Amino acid sequence: MTHKHREAQKIGLERWYDHITMRIAKVEQFSEWDRPDAGSDPVSR
Protein backbone atom coordinates (compact mmCIF):
# COMPACT_ATOMS: atom_id res chain seq x y z
CA MET A 1 0.00 0.00 0.00
CA THR A 2 1.44 3.35 -0.98
CA HIS A 3 1.75 6.42 1.23
CA LYS A 4 -0.81 8.27 -0.94
CA HIS A 5 -3.30 5.43 -0.53
CA ARG A 6 -2.91 5.41 3.26
CA GLU A 7 -3.40 9.18 3.36
CA ALA A 8 -6.55 8.91 1.22
CA GLN A 9 -7.92 6.24 3.56
CA LYS A 10 -7.22 8.43 6.59
CA ILE A 11 -8.99 11.43 5.03
CA GLY A 12 -11.96 9.28 4.05
CA LEU A 13 -12.34 7.93 7.57
CA GLU A 14 -12.05 11.39 9.11
CA ARG A 15 -14.39 13.23 6.74
CA TRP A 16 -16.86 10.93 4.98
CA TYR A 17 -17.36 7.52 6.54
CA ASP A 18 -18.90 6.46 9.84
CA HIS A 19 -18.36 2.76 9.22
CA ILE A 20 -16.53 0.59 6.71
CA THR A 21 -16.66 -3.19 6.35
CA MET A 22 -14.32 -4.97 4.00
CA ARG A 23 -14.35 -8.69 3.30
CA ILE A 24 -11.85 -10.31 1.03
CA ALA A 25 -12.49 -13.94 0.26
CA LYS A 26 -11.99 -16.62 -2.30
CA VAL A 27 -15.30 -18.26 -3.21
CA GLU A 28 -14.78 -21.98 -3.56
CA GLN A 29 -18.38 -22.80 -4.40
CA PHE A 30 -21.64 -20.90 -4.69
CA SER A 31 -25.17 -22.29 -4.95
CA GLU A 32 -28.50 -20.58 -5.26
CA TRP A 33 -32.02 -21.90 -5.63
CA ASP A 34 -35.45 -20.29 -6.07
CA ARG A 35 -38.71 -22.10 -5.57
CA PRO A 36 -40.32 -22.23 -9.06
CA ASP A 37 -43.51 -20.46 -7.88
CA ALA A 38 -41.71 -17.82 -5.79
CA GLY A 39 -42.00 -15.16 -8.50
CA SER A 40 -45.80 -15.31 -8.58
CA ASP A 41 -46.27 -14.15 -4.98
CA PRO A 42 -44.22 -11.09 -3.95
CA VAL A 43 -44.96 -11.77 -0.25
CA SER A 44 -43.20 -15.15 -0.43
CA ARG A 45 -39.79 -13.47 -0.80
Summary of the structure (lengths in Angstrom):
residues: 45
radius of gyration: 20.2
end to end distance: 42.0
largest distance: 53.4
contacts: 42
relative contact order: 0.09
helix: 42%
strand: 0%
